[in-house]
Amino acid sequence: MKKHLSMLSAWGLSFGYAVGWGAFVMPGAEFLPSAGPLGTVIGIAVGAAAMAVIGWNYHRMVSAFPGPGGAYAYARNAFGADYGYLTAWSLTLAYMAILWANATALVLLARYMFGDILQFGWHDTLAGFDIYLGEVLLSVAVMVLAGCVCLWRRRLAGRIQAALALFMLAGVSVAFFFALSRHEGGLASMAPAFASGAKPFSQVLRILAMMPWAFVGFEAVSHSSDEFAFGCGRLWKVLAAAILASVAMYAMLALLPVLAHPEGYLTWADYITGSVGLAGLDSMPTFAAARIAMGNGGVALLGGTMFAAIFTGIVGATVAMSRLLCAISADGVFPRWRWLGRTDRNGSPRNAVMFVVGVSLAIPFFGRTVIGWPVEVSSIGAAVAYCYTSAAAFKFAKERGDRATAATGLAGVAMSVVFCLLLLVPNYISGSALSAESYLVLALWCIVGFALYWYAYRNDTRQRFGRSPVVWTGIVVLVFFSSLMWVRLATQRATGRTVEAIVG
């Protein structure tokens, strides 16, 4: 592939993918209700420190194994094809879920900014979410546009990504400092520091459990390492800058509703609780804060930055997923699908890009609620990839006698395991849990992944697969556990509805 990515373009790809629609929605939906402003900032900072350690491990592995594939290639080279496949399937869950989440988030942005203007044509309701043809066409059009950007002259595409990322950071910074300059009462008026109902430590853990999801994609630039127009040894600066910019974005957007909220509410906590029953922009705390601080211009500015975040997220996911498919194809994992790895005269994996976009075009027809289920478990896929990248860094560092990287590799493995436990096990310290539908999605994803693995194993002429039964025993255990949790939570919910109906 041609060398076209400058350090700025690589930063734009990393930062633009890491910060998407969730940065604008999560402050009111999850961050502040779960941990308050102080708990949120602490959780984000601790999560960023963990991502920095994992980012260092990626930097070391890219320097050792440049080329497409990222964590898939590192796991394969360190532990064999079975572990490589497991990592690739986990990354597919993480990348595709985030792509779909950003694509369907366009519907929410359109509703917040323009009301029901796109609610025309075919209409259906799925899992309580109204789906309109006009809004579906918006998501489809933007995904097609993102695909064209990925196939266009790539130097220009990289510059577009970098420009949108800079606009994103600048736009949110302007809104934040306007709100800060008009805020009265100092720190005392920002109380309470934590949310009610749980100990501060547990609240911080709730935020920490979301961090793989919040930062997923910052490492995606590793798939494009053979397209760098700079030395791979400088990747650490790119990743560190992307992590710092992501922290700033998440922190500023989380504090916006604390600095400015509508009249009639004594504290941010009263507003966040009451915003659930509101409509329009008042139901979106970050947008309501921007309007209070800057008027309608603030709403337009934040709307523009949210669109930039969504678009860079879609482009980043498409680039990362297409390079991952290219690497899998080059390895001959699925012999009949080698066409996915073919590149055009510019070195772009055209077939892989078109495949990723083509598969995603059907997603908007399922609605926002349904897409939220795979998004919930996407953090688990990211944590698995982080774990194997860190484990590979540890293994190769031990062989080279690199104690510093061996330490960060071991720390990355430990943190990835903690992330998985916080996400998978209900009420584990943090009090958080996946929904019943998300456990079902996880079980089904593992089953489909195992079926594709069996196909790869049956067509493996080089006898690479089937050498690590521990991996697939673990997958079976995960399917069993996820299925049990789905049955348990679904039964509890049905029982609760029955009891309410009897009492009512």
Stockholm file with secondary structure:
# STOCKHOLM 1.0

chainA/1-504         MKKHLSMLSAWGLSFGYAVGWGAFVMPGAEFLPSAGPLGTVIGIAVGAAAMAVIGWNYHRMVSAFPGPGGAYAYARNAFGADYGYLTAWSLTLAYMAILWANATALVLLARYMFGDILQFGWHDTLAGFDIYLGEVLLSVAVMVLAGCVCLWRRRLAGRIQAALALFMLAGVSVAFFFALSRHEGGLASMAPAFASGAKPFSQVLRILAMMPWAFVGFEAVSHSSDEFAFGCGRLWKVLAAAILASVAMYAMLALLPVLAHPEGYLTWADYITGSVGLAGLDSMPTFAAARIAMGNGGVALLGGTMFAAIFTGIVGATVAMSRLLCAISADGVFPRWRWLGRTDRNGSPRNAVMFVVGVSLAIPFFGRTVIGWPVEVSSIGAAVAYCYTSAAAFKFAKERGDRATAATGLAGVAMSVVFCLLLLVPNYISGSALSAESYLVLALWCIVGFALYWYAYRNDTRQRFGRSPVVWTGIVVLVFFSSLMWVRLATQRATGRTVEAIVG
#=GR chainA/1-504 SS CCCCBCHHHHHHHHHHHHSCTHHHHHIIIIIHHHHHHHHHHHHHHHHHHHHHHHHHHHHHHHHHSCSTTTHHHHHHHHHCHHHHHHHHHHHHHHHHHHHHHHHHHHHHHHHHHHTTTTCCSSEEEETTEEEEHHHHHHHHHHHHHHHHHHHSCHHHHHHHHHHHHHHHHHHHHHHHHHHHHHCCSGGGGGCCSSCSSSCHHHHHHHHHHHHHHHHTTTTGGGGGGGGBSSCGGGHHHHHHHHHHHHHHHHHHHHHHHHHCCCTTCSSHHHHHHHGGGCCGGGGSHHHHHHHHHHTHHHHHHHHHHHHHHHHHHHHHHHHHHHHHHHHHHHTTSSGGGGGGGCCCTTSCCHHHHHHHHHHHTTGGGGHHHHHHHHHHHHHHHHHHHHHHHHHHHHHHHHHHTCHHHHHHHHHHHHHHHHHHHHHHSTTSSSCCCCCHHHHHHHHHHHHHHHHHHHHHHHTCSSCCSSSCHHHHHHHHHHHHHHHHHHHHHHHHHHHHHHHHHHHC
#=GC SS_cons         CCCCBCHHHHHHHHHHHHSCTHHHHHIIIIIHHHHHHHHHHHHHHHHHHHHHHHHHHHHHHHHHSCSTTTHHHHHHHHHCHHHHHHHHHHHHHHHHHHHHHHHHHHHHHHHHHHTTTTCCSSEEEETTEEEEHHHHHHHHHHHHHHHHHHHSCHHHHHHHHHHHHHHHHHHHHHHHHHHHHHCCSGGGGGCCSSCSSSCHHHHHHHHHHHHHHHHTTTTGGGGGGGGBSSCGGGHHHHHHHHHHHHHHHHHHHHHHHHHCCCTTCSSHHHHHHHGGGCCGGGGSHHHHHHHHHHTHHHHHHHHHHHHHHHHHHHHHHHHHHHHHHHHHHHTTSSGGGGGGGCCCTTSCCHHHHHHHHHHHTTGGGGHHHHHHHHHHHHHHHHHHHHHHHHHHHHHHHHHHTCHHHHHHHHHHHHHHHHHHHHHHSTTSSSCCCCCHHHHHHHHHHHHHHHHHHHHHHHTCSSCCSSSCHHHHHHHHHHHHHHHHHHHHHHHHHHHHHHHHHHHC
//
